[in-house]
Amino acid sequence: VYMFCDLVCFLKRYGYRRNIDAICEAGYHVVVPDQRGYGQTSKPREVSAYEIQVLVQDNVALLDFLGIEKAVLVGHVSELIFLQYGSFIYCICFSIVLINKYKDWGGTLVWNFAMHFPERVAAVCSFCTPFFPPNPRKNPWKSMKSKPGGRFDYQLWFQGEEAETELEKDTRRTIKLIHRAVSDDMEKFVGGDPEIFRLPPTQKKGFLAGLGKSDEISRSVILTAQDLEYYGQNFDLSGFRGPLNWYRNVEANWKWNCSTAGKKLSVGIPALMVAASDDAVLTPSMVESLRMSDWIPSLETKYIQDAGHWVLQEKPDQVNTILKEWLNKLNQNSRL
């Protein structure tokens, strides 16, 4: 489950298009639902309808509906959920992408799911997004608002309807600017005015302000013409309000997660963190700086070289190998 980047991929399921077949061929059953606000799901306008507590409970309800007691959760920009039912393992893939440069909602969702509903989790995996332990003494939303122009200024911009208007004006331009690989020639890729682009969104009045027009922007090597049209058609229909609403509950999400402050993930739940070497924001070093192994005793960490935030698209073969080997190992050790 992720956000702003993959259907920006806002259609969660599409973000795993290079992974699903490989998982199925390994003998796993795959279910691929979209998350709330994406694809053909319900898209309530109320901001509170997108609190992380509600979003996690959506997926708990999905397990209930499918009659599945426990699931293996895998999250990124998109989220994959491998579900175990009897002797079968089902994969539920959620691919939510919002233009999230700094927060992968899919990874955030699976860590939250595992912390709040450990009895429903067989194992958990996140690509790029580390686990951020909640701090009851520090309200992240107050911190963001006190530092306009800072690292998370884009989330302040996302609070207003102007952000929806900007992203919906030309959905294909939006998608081309958000989907990019480490190997892309960025100067040719984005175009526009570098001086304006460097300004924070709230100052330049736009998340993508200062970047080129659609016909000036090259498609990334990880985005085919068919991919671009698929994303564009879907966002033309759905708009960006739902995905943006995921960003409008920072304080509410923090309050809910404070109920798990100081809590470690159950040692009985296997966990895998896969970091991309060239993810400029969710850097591999965060695994250590956030002391993930202290909070997640069973943590196993893997690293994929020469890949950035869109690692599932840049290095699908390596991603598939890591996932299959991990799942097969859990199976062999009777952990699933």
N, C-alpha and C positions, 0 to 999 in steps of 0.2 A: 504494500500500500504506500503510495507516495503521493507527492503532489506536484506541484507546479512544474514539473519538468517533463514528465512523460506523456500526457495527452495535452500537454505541452510537451504534454502528453497526458492529457487528462483522461484518456480512456485507459484505465488501468490495465485491462487485459492485453491491449495491443503492445504495451511495453515489454511483454514477455514473448513476443512473436518468434524470437530466435532461440527460445529456450524450451517451449512447451513440447515440441515434437521429440526432442532429445529425452525429456523426462518421461514422456509416454513410452518411448521405445525401450526405456530402462525398466518398464513394467509397472509404472505408477499411473493411476487414474487422475485426470486433471479436470478441475472445474474452474472456470474463469469469470468471476463476477466483476462488474464495475462497482466502484465505491460511490457513496452518496454524493450527488452533485455532478457526477461524470457519466458520459455515455448516455444510456437510456434509463438511468435510475431516476428516482424521485429527486426533485430539485427545489426543496422548500426555500423560500427567500429569507426566513428568519435566521439571523446569525447564530442564535443559540442552538439551532438544529444541527450545527456542525462542531459542537464541543467534542473533544476527544473521548469523553465518557460515552457520549451518544454513538460515536463512530465505532468504538470498540464493541459496544453492546449490539450494534448492527451485525457485527461479525459473529458474536456469540449466538444471536438469534439465527444466523445462517447455519451454524453448526447444529443447532436444535432442529431446524427445519429439515436438514439432511440426515438427521439421526446419527450424528457423529459425536462421540464422547470427547475425543481429544484430536488435536491437529498439530502438525508441524508447520510453524509459521515462518515465512520467508518474506522479507520486505526490502524495498528500495524506493525509488521514485515510484515504483510500482510495487505492489506487494504480491508475493506468492504465498499461498497457504497450502501446505500439503496435509491432507486430512486422513486420519486413520480410522477405518471402520471395519471391525472384525479383522479378517485376514487381508483386507485391501487397504492401500494407502491412496487417498485422493489428494490431488493437487488443486487448490483453489488459488487462482492467480488474480491479484488485484493490481491494476496498473493505473495509478493516479498520477497525473503529472500536472503540476502547476508550475509556474515559472519559479520554482523554488531553487534559488542558488545556494541557500545556506541551510535549508532544512528539508530533509527527505521525509515526507510524511509517511511513506510506506514503512520505513525503518522505525520511525517514531511510533507508529501504530502497533507494530508487532511487539516492541519492547513494552509498551503500555499494556497490551493485551496480556503478555506473559506475567507482568508484575501484579496485575489486578485479578486475573483469572488463571492462576497457575494450574488449577485442577483440570483445565480444558486444554492444556498445552503439552504435547509430547516432546517437542523440541522447538527451538527458535533460531532463525538466521537473519542477519541484516547485511545488506550490501551498502557500504559507504557510511551509513548513518550509525554513529556510536550511541551507547546508552548514556543519557544525561541524567544523573541522579538529582531529584528535586531538592531544593534548599528552602525550607520554610521561612528562613530569615531574609531571603532575597526575592522580591517580586520581579520577575523578568520584564513584565510589561512596563512597570514604573521605570525600570532601568533603561529600556529602549526609548521611552518618551523623553527621558532626561538627557538623551544624547542624540538629538536630531543631526543628521548628516553622517552618523556613524555607520558601523558595519551592517546594522540591521535597519537602516533608514528605509530600505525598500518595503519593509513590513509596515512602516508608518504610512507609506504611500498607498499600500494595498487596502487601507481601511476605508478609503473613500470610493464613491461611485465613479470618480474620474478614472480610476484604475481599470474598472470594467470597460468603460468606453474606449480607453486606449488600446487594450488588448483585443477587443472585439472589432475594432475599426478595420483591420486587415489581418484575419486569423492566420493566413499563410505566412505573412511577414513575421508575426509573433512566433510562430513555430520554427521558422528558419533561423531566427535569432537565438532561440533558446536551445535548440538541438545542435550541438557542436561537439566535435571530437578533438582530442589532443593533437592529432595530425593535421587538422584544418589550418589553412593559411588565414589567420585572423584578420589581417589587414584587408585582404580581398573579400573575406567572408562577411564582415559587418558593414564596411563602408561608413558613410556619414561624417560627422564632425567630432574628432577625438576630444576636443576641448569641452564640448557640451556633454559628451558621453561620460566623462570623468566626474561630472558633478553628481551629487546625491539626488535620488529621484524627487524628494520633496522640494528641492531647490530648482531643478530643471523642469518640474511638473510633468514627470513621466518616467516610467520604468525603462522604456526603450528609447527615450528621447536622445537625439544625438547620433543615432544609428541610421543606416541607409534605408532608402526606399526599397520596396519588395523586389523590384526588377534590378536593383543594384546588388542584391545580396545573393551569394552563392549558396546552394544547398550543401549541407555537411556531407561528408563521405558516408555517414551512418544513416542518412535520410534519403530514401529513393523518392522519385516523383510520385509513385503510388502511395508511399507513406505520407508524404506531404498532403496529397489530396484527401486521403482518408481522415487525417487529423483535421484538415480545414473544413471538410463537410460536417464533421461531428461538432466542431466548435461553432460553426455557423448556426447550427440548430440549438445547441445547449447554452452557448454563451459562457462567460467566465465568472458569473456571480457565485455559483456553487463552489468551484475550486478556491476562489478568493476568500470565501467565508471560512475556510479551514485556517486562514491566517488571522481571523478576527476574534479569536478566542484564547489568546495567549494567557491572559490573566485567569480566566475560568479553568483552563487546562492545568495551569500551575496549582490552583487551589485543590483540584481533584487529586492531582498526583502527590500533593503534600501528605495525603493519607498513607502513602507508602514510604515516606521519608525515613532513611536509615535502614530500610529493608533490603535484604539481598534476594536475588533470584534463587529459588529452590535449587539445591545442589543436584536434585534428581532430574532437572530439566537440562538436557544437552543444549549448548549454545554455540553458534558459529558467527564470527564477525569477519567479513571480507572487505578489505580496504583497497582502494585504487591508488597507485603510487602518485598520480598526477592530479588528484582531486585537490584543487587549490584551496578550498574552504574546509571541507570535511577531510582534513589531512590524516594520513595514516598515524601520525604522531599522537592524535587525539585518543587512540586506544590506550596509550600509556598515560597521557596527561590527565585523562578523566578516571584513571585507575579502574578501568572496566573489570579487570580480573578480581578486584576486591569486592565488587558488587555482584559479579556473575561468576561464582566459583568454578563452574564447569566450562568456562569459555575456551574455545579454540579459535585461533586467529590465522587467516590466510591473507596473502598479499598478491595483487595482480599488477604487474609492471606495465608501463607505457599505456596507461589508461586513465581516464578522468572520471568525472561524475557519471557519464553515460556508459559505464563499464559493461552493462548487459548488452549494449549494442556494439561497443568497440571490440570486445573480446568475448564473443558468445561461446566459442569453443572452450576457453578456459573456465568461464562461468559454469558451463554445463558439466565439465569434468569435476569441478569442485563440488557442485551440488550432488551429482550422482554418487561420487565417492563418499561424501558425508552421509547421505541417506542410506547407502548400502552398508556402510559401517555400523550405523545405528541399527539397521535391520539385523545384521549378523550378530550384534551384541544384545539382541532382544530388547532394544530400547524403544522400538516402535511396535 
